[in-house]
Amino acid sequence: MNHRDTVQDQILIVEDEPKIARLVADYLQGGGFASYHLDHGDAVIPWLTRQDALPELVLLDLMLPGTDGLTLCREIRQRWPRLAIIMLTARVEEVDRLLGLELGADDYICKPFSPREVVARIRAVLRRSRAVGQPEHTDGSDLILDEEGWRALADGHDLGLTAVEFQLLRVMMHSPGRIFTREQLMDHMYRDHRIVSERTVDSHVKKLRRKIAEAWPEREVIRSVYGVGYKYQPEE
């Protein structure tokens, strides 16, 4: 289903169950979104590669014929790191992996779900992930948070953070030197009180550190405190 002529923001639905895909597409249309549907995992990367303009978000089922959703999420993150992804899953045991232990999805929705919830979660992810502003103050020699655009810039370089990574960095940067436990960080990162393991926080911190290190290979600003958690400690 494609409504690109009538609305602006496009959502790519990757779902092999036609009834679910049609229902979600109808609700997206009612919510002011365009949608395009693919029902086979092998079609996703070629379709994205052919687009002159990427969709705003990919709604990606975990279990697909051909290439599975986990593999697709990983490849999309590598090729298009700022493209928002929400995973659809009936396998709760995969939640840690979906949220970032291996892949870095922006959010997940467990089946069965309400299509209204899907639309609401898409709006929430897009609000967080879309870069709509510029940092008010930057001299190109510091780590700057663009809170309107949900971006972090190191020496003027956009780190390409996911929404969860940005939230994690923002919490620590607002209290330099404060040690946050993993539980405290989870409470800030996931305001809906979802249950995830502490390993998920460790994975997000690892990815955040790696992205900062790409811009600042000689500097370390996120420090581990053994047995406790993490803190943001800028150099003197």
C-alpha positions in Angstrom: 0.0 0.0 0.0 1.4 3.4 -0.9 0.0 6.8 -0.1 3.0 8.9 -0.9 0.9 11.4 -2.9 -1.2 12.4 0.1 1.1 12.5 3.1 4.7 13.3 3.7 6.4 10.8 6.1 6.8 7.3 4.8 7.1 4.2 6.9 8.4 0.9 5.4 6.4 -2.1 6.8 8.3 -5.3 6.6 5.8 -8.0 7.6 5.0 -11.3 6.0 1.4 -11.6 7.4 -0.8 -9.7 4.9 -3.6 -9.1 7.4 -1.3 -7.5 10.0 0.4 -5.4 7.3 -2.9 -4.1 5.9 -4.2 -3.3 9.3 -1.0 -1.3 10.3 -1.0 0.4 6.9 -4.6 1.6 7.3 -3.9 3.0 10.8 -0.7 4.7 9.5 -2.7 6.3 6.7 -5.3 7.5 9.3 -2.4 8.9 11.3 -1.0 10.9 8.4 1.7 8.6 7.3 2.5 7.0 3.9 3.4 3.4 3.9 5.1 0.8 1.7 4.9 -2.9 2.4 7.5 -5.6 1.8 6.7 -9.2 2.7 10.1 -10.9 2.2 13.3 -10.2 4.0 15.5 -10.5 0.9 13.7 -7.6 -0.7 14.4 -5.0 2.0 18.1 -3.9 1.4 17.6 -3.8 -2.4 14.5 -1.7 -2.0 16.2 0.8 0.4 19.2 1.0 -1.9 17.0 2.1 -4.8 15.2 4.9 -3.0 16.1 8.5 -3.8 14.9 9.4 -0.3 14.8 6.8 2.6 11.7 6.3 4.6 11.5 7.9 8.0 11.3 4.6 9.8 11.3 0.8 9.2 8.7 -1.3 11.0 10.5 -4.6 10.9 9.2 -8.0 11.8 11.6 -10.4 13.5 10.5 -13.6 11.8 10.5 -13.2 8.0 11.0 -15.5 5.0 14.4 -15.1 3.5 16.7 -12.7 5.5 15.4 -12.5 9.1 14.7 -9.3 11.0 17.8 -9.5 13.2 20.1 -9.7 10.3 18.3 -6.9 8.5 18.4 -4.7 11.5 22.2 -5.2 11.8 22.7 -4.4 8.1 20.4 -1.3 8.1 22.3 0.0 11.1 25.6 -0.4 9.3 24.5 1.2 6.0 22.0 3.8 7.3 22.8 4.5 10.9 20.3 7.2 11.4 17.3 5.3 9.9 14.9 4.6 12.7 13.9 1.0 13.3 11.1 -0.5 15.4 11.0 -4.3 15.6 7.9 -6.4 15.8 8.4 -9.6 17.7 6.4 -12.4 19.4 9.6 -13.7 21.0 10.1 -11.8 24.3 13.4 -13.6 24.9 14.9 -11.6 22.0 14.2 -8.2 23.6 17.7 -7.6 24.8 19.2 -8.2 21.4 16.6 -6.0 19.7 17.2 -3.1 22.0 20.9 -3.0 21.4 22.8 -5.9 22.8 23.8 -6.7 19.3 21.7 -4.6 17.0 20.6 -1.2 18.3 16.9 -1.1 17.3 15.2 2.1 18.5 12.2 0.3 20.0 10.3 -2.9 19.9 6.6 -3.9 20.0 5.5 -7.4 21.1 2.8 -9.2 19.3 -0.2 -9.2 19.6 -0.3 -5.4 19.6 -2.8 -2.6 19.1 -2.4 -0.8 15.8 -3.0 2.5 17.7 0.0 1.6 19.9 2.1 1.1 16.8 1.2 4.6 15.5 1.9 6.1 18.9 5.3 4.4 19.2 6.3 5.4 15.7 5.5 9.0 16.5 7.5 8.8 19.7 10.6 7.3 18.0 10.4 9.9 15.2 10.2 12.7 17.7 13.4 11.4 19.4 15.4 10.5 16.3 14.7 13.2 13.8 17.3 15.9 13.6 15.3 19.2 13.5 17.6 21.7 15.0 21.2 23.0 15.3 23.2 23.3 18.5 23.0 26.7 20.0 26.6 26.9 21.0 29.6 25.1 19.5 33.1 26.1 18.8 34.0 22.8 17.1 36.3 21.7 20.0 34.0 20.0 22.4 31.3 17.4 22.9 28.0 19.2 22.2 24.4 18.0 22.7 21.8 19.2 20.2 18.8 18.5 22.3 16.3 19.6 19.8 17.8 17.5 17.1 18.7 14.6 19.4 22.3 14.7 18.1 25.7 14.7 19.7 28.7 16.4 18.0 32.3 15.8 18.9 34.7 18.4 17.3 31.7 19.3 15.1 31.4 15.6 13.9 27.9 14.1 14.2 28.3 10.9 16.2 25.2 9.3 14.6 23.7 8.2 17.9 20.5 6.2 18.1 17.8 7.7 20.3 18.6 5.4 23.2 22.3 6.2 22.9 21.6 9.9 22.9 19.4 9.6 26.0 22.1 7.6 27.8 24.7 10.3 27.0 22.4 13.1 27.9 21.7 11.7 31.3 25.4 11.3 32.2 26.5 14.7 30.7 23.9 16.6 32.7 25.6 15.3 35.9 29.3 15.2 35.2 31.2 13.0 37.7 28.1 11.4 39.1 28.2 7.6 39.1 25.0 6.1 37.7 24.1 2.5 38.4 22.8 0.4 35.5 19.4 0.4 37.1 19.3 4.2 37.2 20.4 4.4 33.6 17.7 2.0 32.6 15.1 4.1 34.4 16.2 7.2 32.4 16.5 5.4 29.1 13.2 3.5 29.2 10.5 5.6 30.8 7.8 3.0 30.2 9.5 0.8 32.8 10.0 -2.1 30.4 12.1 -5.0 31.8 15.5 -5.4 30.2 18.7 -6.8 31.6 21.7 -4.9 32.8 23.7 -6.3 29.8 21.6 -4.1 27.6 23.0 -1.0 29.3 26.5 -2.3 29.0 26.0 -2.9 25.3 24.6 0.7 24.7 27.6 2.1 26.7 30.0 0.1 24.6 28.5 1.3 21.3 28.4 4.9 22.6 32.1 4.7 23.6 33.0 3.3 20.2 31.3 6.2 18.4 32.9 8.8 20.6 36.3 7.1 20.1 35.9 7.4 16.3 35.9 11.2 16.7 38.2 11.4 19.8 40.6 8.4 19.7 42.8 9.8 22.4 40.1 10.8 24.8 37.9 8.9 27.2 34.9 10.7 28.7 32.6 7.8 29.8 34.3 5.9 32.6 33.4 2.5 34.2 33.2 2.3 37.9 33.8 -1.3 38.8 30.9 -3.0 40.5 28.7 0.1 40.4 28.1 1.6 36.9 29.2 4.5 34.7 29.9 8.2 34.9 30.6 11.0 32.4 34.0 12.5 33.4 35.3 15.0 30.9 39.1 15.7 30.9 40.4 18.6 32.9 
